């Protein structure tokens, strides 16, 4: 597939909204393509307005590093190399749960999802449910 289709992005948002409703949460969902361009954005009615930017920042972080946003905040382990970050964007990074890279069936990065509205753990769980 190698490209993020709008239909796929909308299906992710739909699944995420259903998971958020089931959990009693109000969330914001942002999906970026592999070039970090906004593909789709959805805000549930009761979501905190500041969650808009947080969802986009989480998606941006995940697409840049091709890793879940919370994984980048993991403590360093003794004997392991220090991660090298090639990119620093003016928009900043957000190393909290809720950012998830999206890959096609061949393992090629096609974009990322950012979720905000709950705790970092709740946002990460919503992102995983949305992308399942």
DRENLUM-214080 format. One record per atom (N, C-alpha, C, O): residue in three letters; x, y, z; residue number from 1; atom name. Coordinates in pm, 1 decimal. Layout:
% residues N
  rest         x         y         z   nr  atom
   ALA         X         Y         Z  NUM    CA
...
***
This chain:
% residues 132
  rest         x         y         z   nr  atom
   UNK      83.4    -118.9       0.0    1     N
   UNK       0.0       0.0       0.0    1    CA
   UNK      87.7     125.0       0.0    1     C
   UNK      66.4     210.1     -86.4    1     O
   UNK     180.7     142.2      86.4    2     N
   UNK     279.9     250.1      95.4    2    CA
   UNK     224.4     391.1     106.5    2     C
   UNK     301.5     483.5     132.3    2     O
   UNK      95.1     412.2      88.5    3     N
   UNK      34.0     543.5     106.0    3    CA
   UNK     -81.7     531.1     202.8    3     C
   UNK    -151.9     430.0     205.0    3     O
   UNK    -101.0     633.5     282.0    4     N
   UNK    -209.8     637.2     377.5    4    CA
   UNK    -333.7     689.8     306.2    4     C
   UNK    -336.6     805.3     263.6    4     O
   UNK    -435.7     606.2     293.2    5     N
   UNK    -557.6     649.3     225.5    5    CA
   UNK    -650.4     717.9     325.8    5     C
   UNK    -645.4     690.6     445.8    5     O
   UNK    -733.2     805.5     275.5    6     N
   UNK    -829.1     874.7     360.6    6    CA
   UNK    -928.6     775.4     421.5    6     C
   UNK    -968.4     790.6     537.0    6     O
   UNK    -968.7     674.7     345.1    7     N
   UNK   -1060.0     573.5     398.9    7    CA
   UNK    -999.2     501.0     518.4    7     C
   UNK   -1067.5     477.9     618.2    7     O
   UNK    -871.5     464.9     509.0    8     N
   UNK    -803.9     396.8     618.8    8    CA
   UNK    -793.9     489.9     739.9    8     C
   UNK    -817.6     447.4     852.9    8     O
   UNK    -759.2     615.5     716.7    9     N
   UNK    -748.3     713.1     825.6    9    CA
   UNK    -882.9     731.2     894.7    9     C
   UNK    -888.8     737.0    1017.5    9     O
   UNK    -989.7     740.1     818.5   10     N
   UNK   -1122.0     757.2     877.0   10    CA
   UNK   -1166.1     633.8     955.2   10     C
   UNK   -1234.9     645.7    1056.7   10     O
   UNK   -1126.9     516.1     908.5   11     N
   UNK   -1158.4     392.9     981.9   11    CA
   UNK   -1085.4     391.7    1116.5   11     C
   UNK   -1142.6     350.3    1217.3   11     O
   UNK    -961.6     436.0    1119.0   12     N
   UNK    -885.6     443.7    1244.2   12    CA
   UNK    -955.7     538.0    1341.4   12     C
   UNK    -973.1     505.3    1458.8   12     O
   UNK    -995.7     654.8    1292.4   13     N
   UNK   -1063.7     751.7    1378.0   13    CA
   UNK   -1194.5     693.3    1430.5   13     C
   UNK   -1226.2     709.3    1548.4   13     O
   UNK   -1269.0     627.2    1346.4   14     N
   UNK   -1396.6     567.4    1387.6   14    CA
   UNK   -1375.5     464.1    1497.4   14     C
   UNK   -1449.4     462.1    1595.8   14     O
   UNK   -1275.3     378.4    1481.4   15     N
   UNK   -1243.9     277.5    1582.5   15    CA
   UNK   -1197.4     343.9    1712.1   15     C
   UNK   -1232.5     298.9    1821.2   15     O
   UNK   -1119.0     450.0    1700.2   16     N
   UNK   -1070.8     521.3    1818.2   16    CA
   UNK   -1183.2     588.6    1894.7   16     C
   UNK   -1185.9     585.3    2017.7   16     O
   UNK   -1275.9     649.6    1822.1   17     N
   UNK   -1390.6     714.7    1886.9   17    CA
   UNK   -1475.6     611.2    1960.3   17     C
   UNK   -1522.0     636.6    2071.5   17     O
   UNK   -1495.8     495.7    1899.3   18     N
   UNK   -1574.3     390.0    1963.9   18    CA
   UNK   -1505.0     342.6    2091.7   18     C
   UNK   -1570.5     321.2    2193.7   18     O
   UNK   -1373.7     326.2    2086.1   19     N
   UNK   -1298.3     282.8    2204.4   19    CA
   UNK   -1303.5     390.3    2313.2   19     C
   UNK   -1316.2     358.1    2431.4   19     O
   UNK   -1294.0     516.1    2274.6   20     N
   UNK   -1300.8     625.8    2371.9   20    CA
   UNK   -1438.1     630.3    2437.4   20     C
   UNK   -1447.6     646.9    2559.0   20     O
   UNK   -1544.0     616.0    2359.4   21     N
   UNK   -1679.2     616.4    2415.3   21    CA
   UNK   -1698.0     500.0    2511.5   21     C
   UNK   -1758.0     516.5    2617.8   21     O
   UNK   -1647.5     382.7    2475.5   22     N
   UNK   -1659.6     265.3    2561.8   22    CA
   UNK   -1585.9     285.7    2694.4   22     C
   UNK   -1627.0     233.5    2798.0   22     O
   UNK   -1475.7     363.0    2689.5   23     N
   UNK   -1396.2     389.1    2810.2   23    CA
   UNK   -1444.4     512.9    2885.8   23     C
   UNK   -1389.3     546.6    2990.6   23     O
   UNK   -1546.6     580.9    2833.9   24     N
   UNK   -1597.0     701.6    2898.8   24    CA
   UNK   -1504.1     820.8    2885.2   24     C
   UNK   -1502.6     908.6    2971.5   24     O
   UNK   -1425.7     824.8    2776.3   25     N
   UNK   -1329.7     933.3    2753.5   25    CA
   UNK   -1372.1    1018.9    2634.6   25     C
   UNK   -1443.9     972.8    2545.8   25     O
   UNK   -1327.1    1143.1    2634.1   26     N
   UNK   -1341.2    1231.8    2519.3   26    CA
   UNK   -1201.2    1258.0    2467.8   26     C
   UNK   -1114.2    1300.8    2543.6   26     O
   UNK   -1178.6    1233.2    2341.4   27     N
   UNK   -1042.6    1240.7    2288.9   27    CA
   UNK   -1037.8    1314.5    2156.2   27     C
   UNK   -1139.3    1339.8    2091.4   27     O
   UNK    -916.1    1347.3    2119.3   28     N
   UNK    -884.7    1407.6    1989.7   28    CA
   UNK    -795.7    1308.7    1915.1   28     C
   UNK    -705.5    1248.9    1973.8   28     O
   UNK    -821.5    1291.8    1785.7   29     N
   UNK    -745.8    1199.7    1701.8   29    CA
   UNK    -687.8    1277.9    1584.3   29     C
   UNK    -760.8    1344.7    1511.1   29     O
   UNK    -556.9    1269.2    1567.0   30     N
   UNK    -490.0    1334.0    1454.1   30    CA
   UNK    -410.0    1228.9    1379.0   30     C
   UNK    -336.4    1151.2    1439.7   30     O
   UNK    -424.4    1226.5    1247.7   31     N
   UNK    -348.7    1132.3    1165.9   31    CA
   UNK    -268.3    1211.1    1064.2   31     C
   UNK    -321.7    1292.8     989.1   31     O
   UNK    -138.1    1184.4    1063.8   32     N
   UNK     -45.9    1247.2     969.6   32    CA
   UNK       2.9    1142.8     870.8   32     C
   UNK       7.9    1024.1     902.9   32     O
   UNK      39.2    1186.7     750.1   33     N
   UNK     101.4    1094.7     655.2   33    CA
   UNK     250.0    1084.2     687.3   33     C
   UNK     297.4    1146.9     782.0   33     O
   UNK     323.3    1005.8     609.8   34     N
   UNK     466.2     984.2     640.8   34    CA
   UNK     550.4    1109.0     625.1   34     C
   UNK     663.3    1112.7     673.8   34     O
   UNK     498.8    1211.9     558.1   35     N
   UNK     567.4    1339.9     548.0   35    CA
   UNK     527.4    1438.1     656.6   35     C
   UNK     564.3    1555.5     651.4   35     O
   UNK     451.6    1390.5     755.6   36     N
   UNK     403.8    1469.6     869.7   36    CA
   UNK     300.9    1574.3     830.0   36     C
   UNK     288.7    1677.4     896.0   36     O
   UNK     226.9    1548.7     722.6   37     N
   UNK     117.2    1636.4     681.4   37    CA
   UNK     -13.0    1582.8     740.1   37     C
   UNK     -36.8    1462.1     740.2   37     O
   UNK     -96.2    1672.5     789.6   38     N
   UNK    -223.1    1632.2     849.3   38    CA
   UNK    -314.8    1572.0     744.5   38     C
   UNK    -342.5    1634.8     642.3   38     O
   UNK    -362.1    1450.3     769.3   39     N
   UNK    -453.2    1380.6     678.5   39    CA
   UNK    -596.6    1394.7     728.5   39     C
   UNK    -686.9    1428.2     651.8   39     O
   UNK    -616.8    1369.0     856.8   40     N
   UNK    -750.2    1384.0     914.9   40    CA
   UNK    -737.1    1415.3    1063.0   40     C
   UNK    -637.2    1384.1    1127.7   40     O
   UNK    -841.0    1477.8    1113.3   41     N
   UNK    -841.6    1525.8    1250.5   41    CA
   UNK    -985.4    1515.9    1301.4   41     C
   UNK   -1078.3    1555.6    1231.0   41     O
   UNK   -1004.9    1464.0    1421.1   42     N
   UNK   -1138.4    1455.0    1479.2   42    CA
   UNK   -1130.8    1485.5    1628.0   42     C
   UNK   -1044.4    1434.4    1699.3   42     O
   UNK   -1221.8    1568.8    1672.8   43     N
   UNK   -1229.1    1605.6    1814.6   43    CA
   UNK   -1367.0    1567.4    1866.4   43     C
   UNK   -1468.7    1611.0    1812.6   43     O
   UNK   -1369.8    1486.2    1970.5   44     N
   UNK   -1497.0    1451.1    2033.3   44    CA
   UNK   -1548.1    1574.1    2108.0   44     C
   UNK   -1469.3    1656.9    2153.6   44     O
   UNK   -1679.4    1585.5    2120.3   45     N
   UNK   -1740.7    1707.2    2173.7   45    CA
   UNK   -1685.9    1752.6    2308.2   45     C
   UNK   -1663.9    1872.1    2328.1   45     O
   UNK   -1663.7    1660.6    2400.2   46     N
   UNK   -1619.6    1698.9    2533.9   46    CA
   UNK   -1469.3    1706.5    2551.4   46     C
   UNK   -1421.8    1724.5    2663.5   46     O
   UNK   -1393.2    1693.2    2444.1   47     N
   UNK   -1246.6    1692.9    2455.3   47    CA
   UNK   -1195.0    1832.9    2488.4   47     C
   UNK   -1247.5    1933.6    2441.0   47     O
   UNK   -1092.7    1835.6    2569.5   48     N
   UNK   -1026.0    1959.1    2609.7   48    CA
   UNK    -960.0    2020.4    2487.2   48     C
   UNK    -892.9    1949.4    2412.3   48     O
   UNK    -977.2    2150.5    2464.6   49     N
   UNK    -924.9    2214.5    2343.6   49    CA
   UNK    -773.2    2202.4    2329.9   49     C
   UNK    -722.3    2189.8    2218.5   49     O
   UNK    -701.2    2205.8    2440.4   50     N
   UNK    -555.2    2192.3    2432.7   50    CA
   UNK    -513.0    2056.3    2380.5   50     C
   UNK    -399.4    2039.7    2335.9   50     O
   UNK    -602.1    1959.1    2385.2   51     N
   UNK    -570.5    1826.0    2333.5   51    CA
   UNK    -549.3    1827.4    2182.7   51     C
   UNK    -484.5    1737.6    2129.0   51     O
   UNK    -602.9    1927.6    2113.6   52     N
   UNK    -583.7    1936.8    1969.0   52    CA
   UNK    -436.3    1936.4    1933.4   52     C
   UNK    -391.0    1853.2    1854.8   52     O
   UNK    -361.1    2029.8    1991.4   53     N
   UNK    -217.5    2040.9    1962.4   53    CA
   UNK    -140.6    1921.0    2014.7   53     C
   UNK     -44.7    1876.4    1951.7   53     O
   UNK    -181.7    1868.3    2129.6   54     N
   UNK    -111.7    1753.3    2186.2   54    CA
   UNK    -123.5    1632.0    2094.2   54     C
   UNK     -25.7    1559.9    2074.5   54     O
   UNK    -241.6    1608.8    2038.1   55     N
   UNK    -260.7    1494.2    1948.0   55    CA
   UNK    -172.9    1507.9    1824.2   55     C
   UNK    -111.5    1410.5    1780.6   55     O
   UNK    -166.6    1627.1    1767.9   56     N
   UNK     -83.2    1649.7    1649.5   56    CA
   UNK      64.3    1631.6    1683.8   56     C
   UNK     138.9    1571.8    1606.2   56     O
   UNK     107.2    1682.6    1799.0   57     N
   UNK     248.2    1669.2    1838.6   57    CA
   UNK     285.6    1522.7    1862.7   57     C
   UNK     396.2    1481.0    1828.3   57     O
   UNK     195.8    1445.6    1920.5   58     N
   UNK     223.6    1303.1    1942.0   58    CA
   UNK     236.1    1230.4    1808.5   58     C
   UNK     325.3    1147.3    1791.0   58     O
   UNK     147.0    1261.3    1714.5   59     N
   UNK     155.6    1198.8    1581.9   59    CA
   UNK     284.8    1240.1    1512.6   59     C
   UNK     350.3    1156.6    1450.2   59     O
   UNK     322.7    1367.4    1522.4   60     N
   UNK     445.8    1416.1    1459.4   60    CA
   UNK     567.6    1343.4    1516.1   60     C
   UNK     656.3    1302.2    1441.3   60     O
   UNK     571.6    1328.1    1647.4   61     N
   UNK     682.7    1258.2    1711.4   61    CA
   UNK     692.4    1114.6    1660.7   61     C
   UNK     801.1    1066.7    1628.4   61     O
   UNK     578.9    1046.6    1654.0   62     N
   UNK     578.6     905.7    1612.2   62    CA
   UNK     614.8     887.6    1466.2   62     C
   UNK     682.1     790.7    1431.1   62     O
   UNK     571.4     979.1    1379.9   63     N
   UNK     606.5     965.2    1238.5   63    CA
   UNK     754.7     996.4    1217.1   63     C
   UNK     819.5     934.3    1132.7   63     O
   UNK     808.0    1091.0    1292.0   64     N
   UNK     949.6    1126.0    1276.7   64    CA
   UNK    1042.2    1013.0    1318.1   64     C
   UNK    1142.4     986.2    1251.8   64     O
   UNK    1008.0     946.4    1429.1   65     N
   UNK    1097.1     844.8    1484.5   65    CA
   UNK    1050.1     702.6    1460.7   65     C
   UNK    1115.7     607.5    1503.2   65     O
   UNK     936.8     687.3    1392.9   66     N
   UNK     882.9     555.7    1359.3   66    CA
   UNK     873.7     466.0    1481.9   66     C
   UNK     906.8     347.6    1477.1   66     O
   UNK     827.9     525.3    1591.9   67     N
   UNK     815.1     451.7    1718.1   67    CA
   UNK     701.0     512.6    1798.4   67     C
   UNK     669.2     630.2    1780.7   67     O
   UNK     639.3     434.7    1885.8   68     N
   UNK     537.8     493.0    1974.0   68    CA
   UNK     598.9     606.6    2055.6   68     C
   UNK     712.4     596.5    2102.2   68     O
   UNK     523.9     713.4    2072.4   69     N
   UNK     580.2     831.4    2138.9   69    CA
   UNK     628.9     801.6    2280.0   69     C
   UNK     730.3     857.1    2322.3   69     O
   UNK     559.0     715.0    2354.3   70     N
   UNK     603.3     687.4    2491.2   70    CA
   UNK     733.0     607.2    2494.6   70     C
   UNK     806.3     613.8    2593.2   70     O
   UNK     762.8     531.6    2388.8   71     N
   UNK     885.9     452.4    2385.3   71    CA
   UNK    1008.7     542.4    2382.3   71     C
   UNK    1115.5     502.9    2429.1   71     O
   UNK     994.8     662.1    2328.1   72     N
   UNK    1108.3     753.9    2320.5   72    CA
   UNK    1141.4     814.9    2455.4   72     C
   UNK    1248.5     873.0    2472.5   72     O
   UNK    1051.9     802.5    2550.3   73     N
   UNK    1072.8     858.6    2682.9   73    CA
   UNK    1121.4     752.3    2781.5   73     C
   UNK    1135.1     779.0    2900.9   73     O
   UNK    1147.1     632.1    2730.7   74     N
   UNK    1191.8     524.0    2818.4   74    CA
   UNK    1331.4     554.3    2872.6   74     C
   UNK    1413.9     612.9    2802.6   74     O
   UNK    1357.7     514.9    2996.3   75     N
   UNK    1491.2     540.9    3052.2   75    CA
   UNK    1599.2     463.0    2976.8   75     C
   UNK    1574.6     354.0    2925.3   75     O
   UNK    1717.1     520.6    2971.8   76     N
   UNK    1830.3     453.2    2908.5   76    CA
   UNK    1872.9     333.8    2993.8   76     C
   UNK    1861.3     336.6    3116.3   76     O
   UNK    1921.6     230.3    2928.6   77     N
   UNK    1968.9     111.6    2997.9   77    CA
   UNK    2121.3     110.5    2998.4   77     C
   UNK    2184.5     152.2    2901.3   77     O
   UNK    2179.7      63.2    3107.1   78     N
   UNK    2325.7      52.9    3115.0   78    CA
   UNK    2376.8     -35.4    3002.1   78     C
   UNK    2321.5    -142.2    2975.8   78     O
   UNK    2481.4       9.2    2936.3   79     N
   UNK    2542.4     -68.6    2830.5   79    CA
   UNK    2475.9     -52.9    2695.0   79     C
   UNK    2525.3    -107.1    2596.1   79     O
   UNK    2363.9      20.6    2687.6   80     N
   UNK    2294.7      42.2    2560.7   80    CA
   UNK    2338.7     176.1    2501.5   80     C
   UNK    2370.1     269.2    2575.8   80     O
   UNK    2341.2     186.5    2368.4   81     N
   UNK    2380.9     314.0    2307.9   81    CA
   UNK    2276.2     422.5    2334.6   81     C
   UNK    2156.9     394.5    2346.9   81     O
   UNK    2323.4     545.0    2343.1   82     N
   UNK    2233.5     659.5    2358.6   82    CA
   UNK    2161.8     679.8    2226.1   82     C
   UNK    2226.9     679.6    2121.6   82     O
   UNK    2028.5     697.6    2226.4   83     N
   UNK    1958.0     719.5    2099.4   83    CA
   UNK    2007.6     845.6    2030.0   83     C
   UNK    2040.0     944.9    2095.0   83     O
   UNK    2013.2     840.5    1899.9   84     N
   UNK    2055.2     957.3    1821.8   84    CA
   UNK    1933.6    1011.8    1748.6   84     C
   UNK    1870.9     940.6    1670.2   84     O
   UNK    1900.6    1136.2    1773.6   85     N
   UNK    1785.7    1198.8    1709.4   85    CA
   UNK    1833.8    1293.2    1601.4   85     C
   UNK    1899.6    1392.9    1630.9   85     O
   UNK    1801.4    1262.9    1475.8   86     N
   UNK    1843.3    1344.5    1362.9   86    CA
   UNK    1758.7    1469.5    1346.3   86     C
   UNK    1805.7    1569.9    1292.7   86     O
   UNK    1635.6    1464.3    1391.2   87     N
   UNK    1541.1    1571.6    1361.2   87    CA
   UNK    1497.5    1645.4    1487.4   87     C
   UNK    1459.8    1584.1    1587.2   87     O
   UNK    1503.4    1775.0    1480.8   88     N
   UNK    1441.7    1859.2    1583.1   88    CA
   UNK    1355.5    1958.3    1505.8   88     C
   UNK    1406.4    2034.3    1423.5   88     O
   UNK    1227.2    1957.6    1531.8   89     N
   UNK    1135.2    2045.6    1460.0   89    CA
   UNK    1091.2    2159.4    1550.4   89     C
   UNK    1080.7    2142.8    1671.9   89     O
   UNK    1065.8    2274.1    1491.1   90     N
   UNK    1022.8    2390.3    1567.6   90    CA
   UNK     894.6    2362.5    1643.9   90     C
   UNK     871.6    2419.9    1750.3   90     O
   UNK     810.6    2274.1    1589.6   91     N
   UNK     685.6    2240.1    1656.8   91    CA
   UNK     705.4    2159.1    1782.3   91     C
   UNK     611.9    2145.2    1861.2   91     O
   UNK     824.4    2104.8    1804.1   92     N
   UNK     854.1    2029.9    1924.9   92    CA
   UNK     812.8    1884.4    1917.0   92     C
   UNK     740.8    1842.5    1826.4   92     O
   UNK     859.7    1809.5    2013.2   93     N
   UNK     828.6    1667.4    2025.1   93    CA
   UNK     746.4    1646.7    2150.6   93     C
   UNK     753.8    1726.3    2244.2   93     O
   UNK     669.5    1541.7    2152.8   94     N
   UNK     592.5    1510.3    2271.0   94    CA
   UNK     613.9    1363.2    2303.4   94     C
   UNK     563.9    1275.3    2233.2   94     O
   UNK     688.3    1337.1    2410.1   95     N
   UNK     726.6    1200.8    2444.8   95    CA
   UNK     632.4    1143.0    2549.7   95     C
   UNK     675.9    1095.2    2654.5   95     O
   UNK     503.9    1148.2    2520.2   96     N
   UNK     401.9    1094.7    2609.0   96    CA
   UNK     320.1     993.8    2530.7   96     C
   UNK     315.3     998.8    2407.8   96     O
   UNK     255.6     902.1    2601.6   97     N
   UNK     174.5     801.6    2536.7   97    CA
   UNK      64.3     862.2    2452.1   97     C
   UNK       7.0     965.3    2487.2   97     O
   UNK      35.0     797.4    2340.5   98     N
   UNK     -72.1     842.7    2252.4   98    CA
   UNK     -28.4     860.2    2109.2   98     C
   UNK    -112.5     878.9    2021.4   98     O
   UNK     100.7     854.7    2083.0   99     N
   UNK     151.4     861.2    1945.5   99    CA
   UNK     186.7     722.5    1897.3   99     C
   UNK     254.1     647.4    1967.9   99     O
   UNK     141.7     687.1    1777.5  100     N
   UNK     164.6     552.1    1726.8  100    CA
   UNK     193.0     558.3    1577.3  100     C
   UNK     111.2     610.9    1501.8  100     O
   UNK     307.8     505.6    1532.5  101     N
   UNK     333.4     503.1    1387.9  101    CA
   UNK     241.5     402.5    1320.4  101     C
   UNK     198.8     305.2    1382.5  101     O
   UNK     211.4     425.7    1194.6  102     N
   UNK     126.4     336.4    1115.7  102    CA
   UNK     208.9     279.0    1002.4  102     C
   UNK     274.0     352.7     928.4  102     O
   UNK     206.2     147.9     989.0  103     N
   UNK     282.0      78.0     885.2  103    CA
   UNK     186.0       2.3     795.0  103     C
   UNK      79.3     -40.7     838.6  103     O
   UNK     224.3     -13.6     669.4  104     N
   UNK     141.7     -95.7     579.5  104    CA
   UNK     175.2    -243.0     602.0  104     C
   UNK     256.0    -275.9     688.9  104     O
   UNK     113.7    -330.8     524.7  105     N
   UNK     133.5    -474.3     540.6  105    CA
   UNK     274.5    -521.4     514.9  105     C
   UNK     311.6    -631.5     555.5  105     O
   UNK     354.3    -439.1     447.6  106     N
   UNK     493.6    -474.5     418.9  106    CA
   UNK     591.2    -411.4     516.9  106     C
   UNK     712.6    -423.0     500.1  106     O
   UNK     538.4    -344.1     620.2  107     N
   UNK     624.1    -282.6     720.7  107    CA
   UNK     679.0    -146.8     682.2  107     C
   UNK     773.6     -98.9     744.7  107     O
   UNK     622.2     -83.6     580.8  108     N
   UNK     665.9      49.5     537.6  108    CA
   UNK     582.9     154.8     611.1  108     C
   UNK     460.4     144.3     618.0  108     O
   UNK     649.6     255.6     665.4  109     N
   UNK     581.4     363.1     735.7  109    CA
   UNK     488.6     437.0     640.2  109     C
   UNK     530.3     479.2     532.4  109     O
   UNK     361.4     452.6     680.5  110     N
   UNK     267.4     529.3     597.5  110    CA
   UNK     215.5     652.8     670.1  110     C
   UNK     151.7     737.9     608.1  110     O
   UNK     241.6     664.3     799.9  111     N
   UNK     195.6     780.3     874.5  111    CA
   UNK     197.1     752.5    1023.0  111     C
   UNK     265.3     661.8    1070.7  111     O
   UNK     119.6     833.1    1096.2  112     N
   UNK     112.9     815.8    1241.3  112    CA
   UNK     -18.6     869.6    1294.3  112     C
   UNK     -82.0     956.6    1234.4  112     O
   UNK     -57.1     815.3    1407.8  113     N
   UNK    -177.5     854.6    1478.6  113    CA
   UNK    -136.6     920.6    1609.5  113     C
   UNK     -45.4     873.5    1677.4  113     O
   UNK    -203.4    1028.6    1644.6  114     N
   UNK    -185.4    1091.9    1774.0  114    CA
   UNK    -318.9    1101.4    1844.7  114     C
   UNK    -417.9    1143.9    1785.2  114     O
   UNK    -322.5    1062.1    1971.5  115     N
   UNK    -445.3    1065.3    2051.3  115    CA
   UNK    -417.2    1143.1    2178.5  115     C
   UNK    -314.2    1123.2    2242.9  115     O
   UNK    -509.0    1231.9    2214.6  116     N
   UNK    -496.4    1304.6    2340.1  116    CA
   UNK    -634.8    1326.4    2399.0  116     C
   UNK    -732.7    1343.6    2326.4  116     O
   UNK    -641.4    1325.4    2529.8  117     N
   UNK    -768.7    1346.8    2596.7  117    CA
   UNK    -775.5    1281.1    2733.0  117     C
   UNK    -860.2    1316.6    2815.0  117     O
   UNK    -687.3    1185.8    2758.1  118     N
   UNK    -682.9    1117.4    2886.6  118    CA
   UNK    -542.5    1122.4    2942.5  118     C
   UNK    -464.3    1210.9    2907.9  118     O
   UNK    -510.3    1028.0    3028.6  119     N
   UNK    -373.3    1016.1    3076.8  119    CA
   UNK    -287.2     962.1    2962.3  119     C
   UNK    -342.0     910.1    2865.1  119     O
   UNK    -155.5     972.7    2970.8  120     N
   UNK     -71.8     914.3    2865.8  120    CA
   UNK     -98.9     765.8    2844.4  120     C
   UNK     -93.5     717.9    2731.1  120     O
   UNK    -127.8     692.4    2951.5  121     N
   UNK    -156.5     549.6    2939.7  121    CA
   UNK    -289.8     526.8    2868.5  121     C
   UNK    -300.3     437.9    2784.0  121     O
   UNK    -391.9     606.7    2902.1  122     N
   UNK    -521.6     594.9    2835.0  122    CA
   UNK    -509.2     631.3    2687.4  122     C
   UNK    -567.3     565.0    2601.5  122     O
   UNK    -433.6     736.7    2658.4  123     N
   UNK    -415.4     778.1    2518.8  123    CA
   UNK    -344.3     669.7    2438.8  123     C
   UNK    -381.4     642.9    2324.5  123     O
   UNK    -242.7     607.2    2497.4  124     N
   UNK    -170.7     499.6    2428.8  124    CA
   UNK    -264.0     380.5    2402.9  124     C
   UNK    -259.1     319.4    2296.2  124     O
   UNK    -348.9     347.9    2501.3  125     N
   UNK    -443.5     237.6    2484.6  125    CA
   UNK    -545.8     270.4    2374.8  125     C
   UNK    -581.4     182.8    2295.9  125     O
   UNK    -592.5     393.8    2369.2  126     N
   UNK    -686.3     434.4    2264.3  126    CA
   UNK    -619.9     427.5    2127.5  126     C
   UNK    -682.0     383.8    2030.6  126     O
   UNK    -494.2     470.2    2118.7  127     N
   UNK    -422.6     465.3    1990.7  127    CA
   UNK    -409.2     321.8    1941.4  127     C
   UNK    -430.9     293.9    1823.5  127     O
   UNK    -373.2     230.0    2032.6  128     N
   UNK    -360.7      89.0    1994.3  128    CA
   UNK    -495.3      31.5    1950.5  128     C
   UNK    -502.0     -44.3    1853.7  128     O
   UNK    -603.1      67.6    2022.1  129     N
   UNK    -736.8      18.9    1985.3  129    CA
   UNK    -779.4      74.8    1850.0  129     C
   UNK    -840.8       3.9    1770.3  129     O
   UNK    -747.8     199.3    1823.8  130     N
   UNK    -786.8     263.4    1697.4  130    CA
   UNK    -715.2     200.3    1579.4  130     C
   UNK    -774.1     182.4    1472.8  130     O
   UNK    -588.9     166.8    1598.0  131     N
   UNK    -507.7     115.3    1487.2  131    CA
   UNK    -517.1     -36.0    1471.2  131     C
   UNK    -458.8     -92.3    1378.5  131     O
   UNK    -590.0    -102.1    1560.8  132     N
   UNK    -600.9    -249.3    1555.5  132    CA
   UNK    -673.8    -295.6    1431.2  132     C
   UNK    -691.5    -415.7    1411.2  132     O
***
